[in-house]
Amino acid sequence: MSEPGNGSRKIKVVDRRRFDESGDLRPDRPEPVKSAPAAEPPEPIIEKKAPAVEEPVSAAPSPPPQESMSGGATSSPLFMELVAGLAQQAEILLVGGQGITAQPEEAQRVIEYLAVLEAKTAGNLSAEEKKVLSGVIFQLRSLYVQQKT
């Protein structure tokens, strides 16, 4: 800061607030220009691209929820999608794909995730969910052993 009286430079302070202390609109401030409402942006187009690898081990489309034999619980399509997605990821990591090298150690980690999911949800799955999850884990473990030998 400069000392008083030394500088010829003056600072002008302008109050640009629209409202006074009481909350009323200040008369010396012009009304804000209202712009026309913006047109809604177009919805983004999202394309689902299937990976250029063989079909996943058991990523078949999940059937609609049905009554199971264990207490009338229904299978959850969301759970089936989760299992199918993890199975597909593990398979791609096991066999590789277009531009993707095989990474069996990472695939083993995803297979372990599925096994933990199976252990932690024991007793809470419908018969169909249990059958699909255990089948996927078995198939992926078999594929892992084949890839390692």
Protein Blocks (a to p, Z undefined) as FASTA:
>chain_A
ZZehkamcdcddddfbfbdfkopacfkbccddddddddddddddddddddfbdcdfklcc
cddddddfehoiacdfklmmmmmmmmmmmmmmmnopehiacdfklmmmmmmmmmmmmmmm
goiacfklmmmmmmmmmmmmmmmmmmmZZ
